[in-house]
Structure formats: structure tokens, C-alpha cells
Amino acid sequence: MVLVQVSLVLVTLVSSTFCGVSPAPHTPNGKIVVCNYETKSHMREGQGKFELSFLEPALQYCTHLLYGYAAIKEDTLKLVPLNEQFDVIKDNYRHVTDLKIKYPKLKVLLSVGGNEDVSGEGSEKNLKYRQVLESSAHRLAFINSLHTIVKGYGFDGADLAWELPETKAKKIKSGFGKFWSSVKKTFTGDSVIDENAQEHRDQFTALVRELKNTFKPDNFLVSLTVLPNVNSTVYYDPRALAPHVDFVTLHAFDFYTPQRNPKLADFPAPLYELIDRRTDENADAWVKYWLSNGFPANKLILGIPTYGRTWKLEADSNVETVPLEGLDGPGPAGPLTKDAGILSYPEICVRVQGGTGNVSPSGYRKIPDSTNRRGSYAYKPKDPEKDEDGIWIAYEDPSAAANKAAYVRSKGLAGIAVDDLTLDDFRGVCTQNKYSILRAAVSAL
């Protein structure tokens, strides 16, 4: 495949496609820049805590801000705030939408779901999201409750980051096991995740159509976020959805995580297909599916993560080849995010700075992505003498973000989405400039 090169050549995208949405003047050639704001970040402590004031340095680059997330109440199937104390009682909904006074071209959307409103396990996991779809009465109750919150708190529309069943994680197989798996798949296909998938696909289209019709009198926006590991070919009909959405964001990342693959580490967000991987485990494959199935390029957004995934290395782990097998689950929690298996970009950069070709002062060796296909990684071997765990990190850095933005430009897509602001370098730890990943991506547009 032809590698995308970051260029100074700028292409023009007509912004009128987006139902009258006017991008901010600084945005290159009318491209859309969606910024995700996960409000759970206010619960972090110390330097990881994200105060509302940290949003403003980013908003000069954002055309749309997604407020994440709202939830579905299990017994009524209506929309409710995910954190009523913070969102409503402390009035954070209104504090955020009031930012439009200072940034009048900014559009603020309330995002629903986003894998933050999780309930149940196994086949019952997030069942309420499918139950909303399954009757017109449930869809109407959900839509009316969403409309009430959007209008009442000054949002400009809603984003559906719908919690549909995820694909099953890849298992490590070798020898006879790998052979038998390939034979079995030949006769049975992939494992059935949702026996009513076709009905849910049609019902989701109906939900989006009905939501758009309800929103039209107020000129509210409707967008979709396709979450990681939700199979677009199963649940989304691009051609049928296109007339009823203002844009769709593809979160084409987290194909491998230590929670899904505790013993197997691999690049979580490759841009292009890598050798011996599933053909749909890359951003390019997701984009091609939507475009080839009738969705317009000027409504399609590519998501860019601002974090890395980490695995714990054993003493005998082979770090010379990727993917790595026989690992020991998620890496230890970072000092800012305090969540095992994930590190924000500033938590990563302070570990690997000075590590290209050499070991960094923190003991990490960084392997940059010279191919512009997969992203960078870094590792620190286990040290038995110091009783320190080894760690392997695969992540997006500003270079990878710029590369994906250049890909968006070359394909004529609508723009980029940064997920999320609270995991980017919002304090300027890595460089003198805040929001390293957001800035790099916007510059490359």
C-alpha cells in the first residue's frame, strides 16, 4: 500500500454538508475537529485531575465538543445523566455549554453510552441498549428524554456512542489448535455474538432516523460514534444511515487491550493492515467499509486515541517480535490515571523521552514507527533484583496523530476526533505546548 506522507498541500472540504455547521476560523479548510471530553476525569487526584478550565486551551482547535457520557436507565430505558451529582446538581452540563459564549462557533453534543454506562455480563452485557431498539415505544421514550436534556441544557445535539456487542478477543493458538480452529471456521464461520443482529441493525437505523426527525425543528445535530471492537458490518448500514446523521466517528483502535488479551500484546491502533492480523483490525479497513457501502467521505471522521495500552512483561518475555505472547496481564497503573493497563500520553512521554535508539533515563527503550502503519512502542524489561515489573507499551504519539490526520486529508474525509482531551498532555508536561496530540493532528490537516 502507498504510505501516507505528511504534506503541506491542503485540500478543500465544503462545510455546508454539515447542516449549517460553521467550523472555527482556525480549522484548516473546513475540516471537522471533534474533541471528546470524558467527565469522569474530574474524579482523578493530583496532576491527573481535569478541571473545566483545562478545556479552554483545546477549544481553539475544536469545532465540536462531545460531552461524555449520558446513560440509559435500566428500568425505564430513558436517558439520564451518568453522574447526576456532577452533571446536574453541580451544573457541569450548563458550565460546558456556556463555553459557547466565548467560542460561538463551537458545537457541544451530549454523547450517550461510550462504554461508560456498562451493565450486566456475558450475553446480558449492555442489554438495555438493544432493548431500546426493539420497540417503537422504547425508542420514542428514549428520544423524548434525550431531546429534553439536550434542549434544556443548551446542547447543540447528540452523539450516539451505542454500546452494541463487541467482537470476541483473538485467542492464542498454535499447532493442532490453530489448524482445528481454521477448519471449524470454514464450516461454521465466526462465533455468533448476537442472534438478532440483523433486526438490531435495522432497528438502529430506525432509531437514528426517528431521532433526526425529532431534532429537526430545533436544528440539533445527530452524530454516531462507532466504538472499538463493534463490528460495523454487523450493526451499521452506512447507506441507510447517511441521510440522518451529520457525521460518523470511527473509533478504530483498542483492537488489542490487556483486558481483552491479557497474554497477548499487539499494536492497539494500526492505521493499515499488518501481517498475520485480522483484516479488519486497522483504521484503513474501517474507513474503506463505510466508504464502499455508500457513506459519504465528507461525513466520515477518524478517531485518534491520546493514550497507550500496557502489558506486564515476564522475565523471559521476547520483546524482539510483535505480537508478544505469554504475558502477565495489564501493566501497573500510572500515577495520573491510576488505572491498570492504560497510560495517558503525558505518563508515557516522561518515561520514554530520550529513548529512541537508547535507553531513556527511566529505563525504557522506545521503538518508533518508521513505517507510518502501526504506531510506536516502548518497553522496560523486568528487573528481578529490584523486584520491578517489566512493561510493554503501545501508544499513539504526536507523529502518529499527524500521520492519521494526513491520511484523513488524503482520503477527503470530514476530519478527526481526539479521544480524549483528558488523556492528552493538557498540562504541557511533555513540551512547552499543551495538547501535543491534538495540536499535531490539527496541524497535519
C-alpha positions as CSV (number, residue, x, y, z in Angstrom):
1,M,0.0,0.0,0.0
2,V,1.1,3.6,-0.6
3,L,2.2,5.2,2.6
4,V,0.6,8.4,3.6
5,Q,3.2,11.3,3.9
6,V,2.5,14.4,5.9
7,S,2.3,17.2,3.4
8,L,1.7,20.9,3.3
9,V,-0.7,20.5,0.5
10,L,-4.2,21.4,1.8
11,V,-7.4,20.2,0.3
12,T,-10.8,21.9,0.5
13,L,-13.9,20.4,2.1
14,V,-17.2,22.2,1.8
15,S,-18.5,22.5,5.3
16,S,-22.1,23.2,4.2
17,T,-22.7,19.4,4.2
18,F,-22.9,19.6,7.9
19,C,-26.4,21.2,8.0
20,G,-25.1,24.7,8.5
21,V,-22.3,23.9,11.0
22,S,-19.6,26.5,10.6
23,P,-16.1,25.4,11.7
24,A,-14.0,27.7,13.7
25,P,-11.9,30.1,11.6
26,H,-8.6,28.4,12.7
27,T,-9.6,25.0,11.4
28,P,-7.8,24.0,8.2
29,N,-10.0,24.2,5.2
30,G,-13.3,23.5,6.9
31,K,-12.2,20.2,8.4
32,I,-14.1,19.0,11.5
33,V,-12.2,18.5,14.7
34,V,-14.2,16.6,17.3
35,C,-12.8,16.7,20.8
36,N,-14.1,14.1,23.3
37,Y,-14.3,15.3,26.9
38,E,-14.7,12.4,29.4
39,T,-16.1,14.0,32.6
40,K,-15.0,11.1,34.9
41,S,-11.6,12.7,34.7
42,H,-12.7,15.2,37.4
43,M,-12.5,12.3,39.9
44,R,-8.8,11.8,39.4
45,E,-6.5,13.2,42.1
46,G,-3.4,15.4,41.9
47,Q,-1.9,16.2,38.5
48,G,-4.3,13.8,36.7
49,K,-7.4,15.7,37.8
50,F,-9.0,17.5,34.8
51,E,-10.7,20.8,35.8
52,L,-13.1,22.6,33.5
53,S,-10.6,25.4,33.0
54,F,-8.3,23.0,31.2
55,L,-10.8,22.8,28.3
56,E,-10.2,26.3,27.0
57,P,-6.7,25.9,25.6
58,A,-8.0,23.0,23.5
59,L,-11.2,24.7,22.3
60,Q,-9.2,27.0,19.9
61,Y,-8.7,23.8,17.8
62,C,-12.1,22.0,18.3
63,T,-15.1,22.5,16.1
64,H,-17.2,20.1,18.1
65,L,-17.0,19.0,21.7
66,L,-18.6,15.7,22.8
67,Y,-19.6,15.6,26.4
68,G,-19.2,12.1,27.7
69,Y,-21.3,10.4,28.7
70,A,-25.0,10.1,29.4
71,A,-26.6,6.8,30.4
72,I,-29.8,4.7,29.8
73,K,-31.8,3.9,32.9
74,E,-32.4,0.2,33.0
75,D,-36.0,0.1,34.2
76,T,-37.4,2.9,32.0
77,L,-35.0,2.8,29.1
78,K,-34.9,6.6,29.2
79,L,-31.8,8.8,29.0
80,V,-30.4,10.1,32.4
81,P,-27.2,11.8,33.4
82,L,-24.4,9.3,34.1
83,N,-23.3,11.3,37.1
84,E,-26.3,13.4,38.3
85,Q,-24.4,14.9,41.2
86,F,-21.7,16.3,38.8
87,D,-23.6,16.8,35.6
88,V,-26.8,18.4,37.0
89,I,-26.5,19.3,40.7
90,K,-23.1,20.9,40.2
91,D,-24.4,22.1,36.9
92,N,-21.5,20.9,34.7
93,Y,-23.8,20.4,31.8
94,R,-24.5,24.1,31.8
95,H,-20.9,25.2,32.6
96,V,-19.8,23.3,29.5
97,T,-22.5,24.6,27.1
98,D,-21.9,28.1,28.4
99,L,-18.4,27.9,26.8
100,K,-20.1,28.7,23.5
101,I,-20.5,32.3,24.7
102,K,-16.7,32.7,24.4
103,Y,-16.4,30.2,21.4
104,P,-19.6,30.9,19.4
105,K,-18.7,28.6,16.6
106,L,-18.2,25.6,18.9
107,K,-20.9,22.9,18.8
108,V,-21.4,20.9,22.0
109,L,-23.0,17.5,21.8
110,L,-24.1,15.2,24.5
111,S,-22.7,11.7,23.9
112,V,-24.6,8.6,25.0
113,G,-23.0,5.3,26.2
114,G,-19.4,5.3,25.2
115,N,-18.6,2.1,27.1
116,E,-19.0,4.1,30.3
117,D,-22.6,3.0,31.0
118,V,-21.8,-0.7,31.4
119,S,-24.3,-3.2,33.0
120,G,-24.6,-7.0,33.1
121,E,-22.1,-9.6,31.9
122,G,-21.8,-12.1,29.0
123,S,-24.7,-12.1,26.6
124,E,-26.6,-9.7,29.0
125,K,-23.9,-7.1,28.9
126,N,-25.4,-3.7,28.0
127,L,-28.7,-5.4,27.1
128,K,-30.6,-2.2,27.7
129,Y,-29.1,-0.7,24.6
130,R,-30.6,-3.4,22.4
131,Q,-33.9,-3.3,24.4
132,V,-34.2,0.4,23.4
133,L,-34.1,-0.6,19.8
134,E,-36.6,-3.4,19.9
135,S,-39.9,-1.5,20.0
136,S,-41.1,1.9,18.7
137,A,-42.4,2.7,22.2
138,H,-39.0,2.3,23.8
139,R,-37.3,4.3,21.0
140,L,-39.8,7.1,21.4
141,A,-39.3,7.2,25.2
142,F,-35.5,7.3,24.8
143,I,-35.7,10.0,22.1
144,N,-38.0,12.3,24.0
145,S,-35.9,12.0,27.2
146,L,-32.7,12.8,25.2
147,H,-34.4,15.7,23.5
148,T,-35.5,17.2,26.8
149,I,-31.9,17.1,28.2
150,V,-30.3,18.4,25.0
151,K,-32.7,21.3,24.7
152,G,-32.9,22.1,28.4
153,Y,-29.2,22.4,29.0
154,G,-28.2,24.2,25.8
155,F,-26.5,21.3,23.9
156,D,-26.4,21.5,20.1
157,G,-27.3,17.9,19.5
158,A,-26.5,14.3,20.5
159,D,-23.9,11.7,19.7
160,L,-24.9,8.0,19.9
161,A,-21.8,6.0,21.1
162,W,-24.1,3.0,21.2
163,E,-23.0,0.0,23.4
164,L,-23.5,-2.9,21.0
165,P,-22.0,-6.3,21.5
166,E,-18.2,-6.4,20.8
167,T,-16.3,-8.9,18.7
168,K,-14.6,-11.7,20.6
169,A,-11.0,-11.2,21.5
170,K,-8.4,-13.1,19.5
171,K,-7.0,-16.2,21.2
172,I,-3.5,-17.6,21.1
173,K,-3.5,-20.8,19.1
174,S,-0.7,-22.9,17.7
175,G,-0.1,-26.3,16.1
176,F,-3.2,-28.5,16.0
177,G,-5.3,-25.9,17.9
178,K,-4.7,-23.3,15.1
179,F,-5.4,-25.9,12.4
180,W,-8.6,-27.1,14.0
181,S,-9.8,-23.5,14.5
182,S,-9.3,-22.7,10.8
183,V,-11.2,-25.9,9.8
184,K,-14.0,-25.2,12.2
185,K,-14.3,-21.6,11.0
186,T,-14.6,-22.9,7.4
187,F,-17.7,-24.8,8.3
188,T,-19.3,-22.6,11.0
189,G,-18.0,-19.1,10.4
190,D,-17.3,-16.7,13.3
191,S,-18.9,-17.3,16.7
192,V,-22.5,-15.9,16.9
193,I,-22.4,-12.9,19.3
194,D,-26.0,-11.6,18.7
195,E,-28.6,-13.9,17.2
196,N,-30.8,-10.9,16.4
197,A,-28.1,-8.8,14.9
198,Q,-29.9,-8.1,11.6
199,E,-33.0,-6.9,13.5
200,H,-30.9,-4.7,15.7
201,R,-29.1,-3.3,12.6
202,D,-32.5,-2.3,11.1
203,Q,-33.8,-1.0,14.4
204,F,-30.7,1.1,15.0
205,T,-31.3,2.8,11.6
206,A,-34.9,3.4,12.6
207,L,-33.7,5.0,15.9
208,V,-31.4,7.3,14.2
209,R,-34.0,8.3,11.6
210,E,-36.6,9.0,14.3
211,L,-34.1,10.9,16.4
212,K,-33.2,13.2,13.5
213,N,-36.8,13.8,12.7
214,T,-37.4,14.9,16.3
215,F,-34.4,17.1,16.3
216,K,-35.1,18.8,13.0
217,P,-37.3,21.6,14.3
218,D,-34.6,22.7,16.7
219,N,-31.8,22.2,14.1
220,F,-30.0,19.9,16.5
221,L,-27.2,17.7,15.2
222,V,-27.1,13.9,15.3
223,S,-23.7,12.1,15.2
224,L,-22.7,8.5,15.7
225,T,-19.5,7.1,17.3
226,V,-18.6,3.5,16.3
227,L,-17.0,2.2,19.4
228,P,-13.9,0.0,19.4
229,N,-14.4,-3.7,18.6
230,V,-18.0,-3.2,17.5
231,N,-18.3,-4.8,14.0
232,S,-19.6,-2.1,11.6
233,T,-20.5,-4.8,9.0
234,V,-22.9,-6.3,11.5
235,Y,-24.6,-3.4,13.2
236,Y,-24.4,-0.4,10.9
237,D,-25.9,0.2,7.5
238,P,-23.9,3.1,6.1
239,R,-26.1,3.9,3.1
240,A,-29.3,3.9,5.2
241,L,-27.8,6.0,8.0
242,A,-26.2,8.7,5.8
243,P,-29.2,10.9,5.3
244,H,-30.0,11.1,9.0
245,V,-26.6,11.9,10.5
246,D,-24.3,14.9,10.4
247,F,-21.2,12.8,10.8
248,V,-19.9,9.4,12.0
249,T,-16.8,9.0,14.0
250,L,-14.9,5.7,13.8
251,H,-13.0,4.7,17.0
252,A,-10.8,2.3,15.1
253,F,-8.4,1.5,17.9
254,D,-8.2,-0.8,21.0
255,F,-8.1,-3.8,18.8
256,Y,-5.8,-5.3,21.4
257,T,-6.0,-4.4,25.1
258,P,-4.7,-6.1,28.2
259,Q,-8.2,-6.7,29.4
260,R,-9.3,-8.4,26.1
261,N,-5.9,-10.1,25.5
262,P,-4.1,-10.5,28.9
263,K,-1.5,-12.9,27.4
264,L,-1.1,-11.3,24.0
265,A,0.3,-7.8,23.4
266,D,0.0,-6.1,20.0
267,F,-0.4,-2.7,18.4
268,P,-3.9,-1.4,19.5
269,A,-4.4,1.3,16.8
270,P,-2.7,0.5,13.5
271,L,-3.6,2.7,10.5
272,Y,-3.0,-0.1,7.9
273,E,-3.3,-3.9,7.9
274,L,-0.4,-5.7,9.5
275,I,0.9,-9.1,8.6
276,D,-0.9,-12.1,10.2
277,R,-3.6,-10.0,11.8
278,R,-7.3,-10.0,11.1
279,T,-8.0,-7.9,8.0
280,D,-10.5,-5.6,9.9
281,E,-8.0,-4.7,12.8
282,N,-6.9,-1.4,11.4
283,A,-8.3,2.1,10.7
284,D,-8.0,1.9,6.9
285,A,-10.2,-1.2,6.8
286,W,-12.9,0.5,8.8
287,V,-12.8,3.6,6.5
288,K,-13.0,1.5,3.4
289,Y,-16.0,-0.4,4.6
290,W,-18.0,2.8,5.3
291,L,-17.0,4.4,2.0
292,S,-17.6,1.3,-0.1
293,N,-21.0,0.9,1.4
294,G,-22.4,4.2,0.4
295,F,-21.4,6.6,3.2
296,P,-20.1,10.0,2.0
297,A,-16.5,10.8,2.8
298,N,-17.4,14.3,3.8
299,K,-19.4,13.0,6.8
300,L,-16.8,10.5,8.0
301,I,-14.4,11.2,10.9
302,L,-11.4,9.2,12.0
303,G,-10.7,8.8,15.7
304,I,-7.3,9.2,17.2
305,P,-6.5,8.0,20.8
306,T,-4.5,10.0,23.2
307,Y,-3.3,7.1,25.3
308,G,-1.4,3.8,25.3
309,R,-2.1,0.3,26.3
310,T,0.3,-1.6,28.6
311,W,1.1,-5.2,29.4
312,K,3.2,-6.6,32.2
313,L,6.4,-8.4,30.9
314,E,7.7,-11.6,32.4
315,A,11.4,-12.1,32.9
316,D,11.6,-14.3,29.8
317,S,9.3,-12.3,27.5
318,N,10.7,-11.9,24.0
319,V,10.4,-8.2,23.1
320,E,12.1,-8.5,19.7
321,T,9.0,-9.5,17.8
322,V,5.4,-8.2,17.9
323,P,2.9,-9.5,18.9
324,L,4.3,-10.7,22.2
325,E,2.9,-13.9,23.8
326,G,2.8,-15.3,27.3
327,L,2.4,-12.0,29.1
328,D,1.0,-11.3,32.6
329,G,-2.0,-9.1,32.0
330,P,-2.3,-5.3,32.4
331,G,0.7,-3.1,33.2
332,P,0.6,-1.3,36.5
333,A,-1.5,1.8,36.9
334,G,0.1,5.2,36.2
335,P,0.5,8.0,38.7
336,L,-2.0,10.3,36.9
337,T,-4.8,8.0,35.6
338,K,-4.4,5.3,38.3
339,D,-5.9,2.6,36.0
340,A,-4.1,-0.6,35.2
341,G,-3.3,-1.3,31.6
342,I,-3.7,2.2,30.3
343,L,-1.4,5.3,30.4
344,S,-2.2,8.8,29.2
345,Y,0.2,10.4,26.7
346,P,2.0,12.6,29.4
347,E,2.5,9.4,31.5
348,I,4.2,7.8,28.5
349,C,6.3,10.7,27.3
350,V,8.0,11.2,30.6
351,R,9.0,7.6,30.6
352,V,10.3,7.3,27.0
353,Q,11.9,10.7,26.3
354,G,15.4,10.2,25.2
355,G,14.8,6.6,24.5
356,T,15.0,6.5,20.6
357,G,17.8,4.0,19.9
358,N,19.0,4.2,23.5
359,V,17.6,3.5,26.9
360,S,15.8,6.5,28.4
361,P,16.7,7.8,31.9
362,S,13.6,5.9,33.2
363,G,14.9,2.6,31.7
364,Y,12.6,2.4,28.6
365,R,13.7,1.7,25.1
366,K,11.4,3.4,22.5
367,I,10.9,1.8,19.1
368,P,9.4,4.5,16.8
369,D,7.1,3.7,13.8
370,S,9.3,4.1,10.8
371,T,6.6,2.5,8.6
372,N,3.8,5.0,9.4
373,R,1.5,2.0,9.7
374,R,1.3,0.8,13.3
375,G,2.3,3.3,16.0
376,S,5.2,3.3,18.3
377,Y,6.0,1.1,21.3
378,A,8.4,1.1,24.2
379,Y,9.4,-1.4,26.8
380,K,11.3,-1.8,30.1
381,P,12.4,-5.3,31.0
382,K,11.6,-6.9,34.3
383,D,14.3,-6.4,36.9
384,P,14.2,-9.3,39.4
385,E,16.9,-7.7,41.5
386,K,14.9,-4.6,42.1
387,D,11.6,-6.5,42.2
388,E,10.3,-4.3,39.4
389,D,7.7,-5.5,36.9
390,G,8.6,-5.2,33.2
391,I,6.2,-3.3,31.0
392,W,5.4,-3.1,27.3
393,I,3.6,0.0,26.0
394,A,2.0,0.5,22.6
395,Y,0.7,4.1,22.0
396,E,-0.1,7.0,19.7
397,D,2.3,9.9,19.9
398,P,2.1,13.3,18.0
399,S,3.8,11.8,15.0
400,A,1.2,9.0,14.7
401,A,-1.6,11.5,15.2
402,A,-0.2,13.7,12.4
403,N,0.1,10.6,10.2
404,K,-3.6,9.7,10.7
405,A,-4.7,13.3,10.1
406,A,-2.7,13.3,6.8
407,Y,-4.5,10.1,5.9
408,V,-7.8,11.8,6.6
409,R,-6.8,14.7,4.3
410,S,-5.7,12.4,1.5
411,K,-8.9,10.4,1.6
412,G,-11.1,13.6,1.6
413,L,-12.7,12.6,4.9
414,A,-14.5,15.1,7.1
415,G,-12.0,15.4,9.8
416,I,-10.6,13.9,13.0
417,A,-11.8,13.1,16.5
418,V,-9.4,13.2,19.5
419,D,-10.3,10.7,22.2
420,D,-10.0,12.1,24.6
421,L,-8.8,15.6,25.8
422,T,-8.3,14.5,29.4
423,L,-5.6,11.9,28.4
424,D,-3.7,14.3,26.1
425,D,-1.0,16.5,27.6
426,F,-3.3,19.1,28.9
427,R,-0.8,20.5,31.4
428,G,2.1,20.7,28.9
429,V,4.3,18.1,30.7
430,C,6.0,16.8,27.5
431,T,6.7,20.1,25.8
432,Q,6.0,23.7,26.4
433,N,2.8,23.4,24.4
434,K,-0.3,21.9,25.8
435,Y,-2.3,19.2,24.0
436,S,0.6,17.7,22.0
437,I,-1.6,15.1,20.1
438,L,-4.5,17.4,19.3
439,R,-2.1,20.1,18.1
440,A,-0.1,17.7,15.9
441,A,-3.2,16.3,14.3
442,V,-4.8,19.7,13.6
443,S,-1.5,20.9,12.1
444,A,-1.4,17.9,9.7
445,L,-4.9,18.7,8.4
